[in-house]
Amino acid sequence: MKLHELHDNPGATKTKKRIGRGPGSGKGKMGGRGIKGQKSRSGVSIGGYEGGQMPLYQRLPKRGFTKPNRKSYAVVNLGLVQKFIDEKKLDAKAAITEDVLIASGLVRRKLDGVRVLAKGDITASVTLQVTGASKSAVEAVAKAGGTLTVASE
């Protein structure tokens, strides 16, 4: 195969319609923009503009508040922890920390810490050390004979 023999699959590329190239092109004279007016001119961006009337997004009342320093936690369910232990990706005998969870692939990135939730069942006796946990998750781990310690920041 040589460079001049390379070509794309048939139908993979389509030539774009060149506007304003005469009446035979199908997009001649006005180029599909109609007659006069703001929208027929170049450099116009009028998203949400209502001709000088107060735009809808400004007329409606604003509600709520976005906390600028809100914490975002990586979430782990107990059922998944048990699944990873069964698949030998986590060692139940050693302490399971946030770094161990990341290394095993159960958590992609730590964000502001890892929070454990009680979805699913855990049967292994494990020692978990994480940033946060729900009350039901702490109880479920204790019921299985393990401990779940939450790091106080």
N, C-alpha and C positions, 0 to 999 in steps of 0.2 A: 504494500500500500504506500502511495506517495501523497504528499501534501495536496497536490491538485486533484486527487481522487476522493478526498474527504467531502462528504456532503451530509446534510441533515436528513432525518426520516421524511418521507413525503407527507405533506400536510402539517409538519411540525412548526413551520414558520409561515407567517402571513404578512404580506406587505401592507403597511398602513396606508389609509386613504389620504392622498395629498389634496388638501382643500384649496379652493381659490385658483384652480387651474383650468378654467373655462367651462362652458355649459355641458360639454360631453363627459366631464368627469363625474357628474352627479353631485358635486359639491362645489359648484362654480359661483361666480359673482359675489354673493354675500358670505359664502363659506359656511352655510348652515347656521348663521347667527341672526337671521331675520333682518329687519330694517331699523337702523338707528337705535338710540337708547343706550343706557348704561351697559347692558349685558352684551351689546355688540362691540364695545370698545375693549382694548387689551388692558391687562393689569387690573382687572376688577375682581375683588373678593368680597362678596356680600353675604356671607353666611350669617344668618340671624339678624340681618339688617331689615328694618321695616319702613324704609322711606322716611326716616326722621321721627316716626312714632316711637315711643318708648318700647323697646323690644320685650317680648314675653318673659324672657328669663330675668329681666330686671323688674318687671311689674309684679312677679310672684313673690310672696314672702319667703324669706330664708329661714331655715330651721336647723337646729343642731349645732354641733361643735366637733371639730376634729382635733383630738389631743395631739400636740406636736411631738411629745416624747413618749408616745404609747409603746409598750413593749410587745414584741411579736415572738411567740414561742413555737418551736418545732413540736408537733404533737405526736405522741407514741401511744398506741393502744396496747393493753396487757395481752390481748389475744395474739398480736403480732410478735411480742417479746417471746411468748410461749412457742410460737411457730418457729422462730429463729433458733430457739434452744433445741427444739425437736430436730431441726435440720443441721444441728451442730455448728451453726454460724455464731452462736453465743455460748459462752461457758457459764453454766448455772452456778458452779462452785465458786468461781472468782467473782469479785465485786463488779457489778455492771455500772460503769460511769457513762457520762455523756460522750466522752471520747471513744469509749468502746463501742457505743451504739453507732457512731459515725463510721468507725473502722469496719464494722460488720455490714454496713450498707443499709441499716434499718432507718437511719436518719441521714438526710442528704446534707443539710447544714444546720448548725446550732442556733443561728439567729441570736435572740436574747436569752437562750437557754432551752432546755427540753422539758416539756410538761407531759406527765403520764396520766392517761385517762383509763377508765375501767371497762372499756368495751372489750368483750371477749373474756375467756376464762384463762386463768393461770393455775397450773398444778405444780410447777417446779418451785422449790424453796430457793428464792433468789435474794441477793442484796443489791438493791438499786439505789444509786446516788444521783439525783437529778435536781433541777432548779425548782420545779413545781409539780404538784400532783393533786388530783381530786381526792376528796375524803373517801369516796367509794373505792378508789384505786388503792389507797393506803390500807383500807380494811381488807380488800381482796388479797393483797400480797401477804398481810399478816395472817389471814385465814389459811393461806397455802403454806405457812410456816416460814416466811421470809421477812425481810425488813425493807422498808422504803423510806430513805432519809431525804428530806427536802433541804437543800442549801438555803440558808437565810441570808439575804443580801442586805 
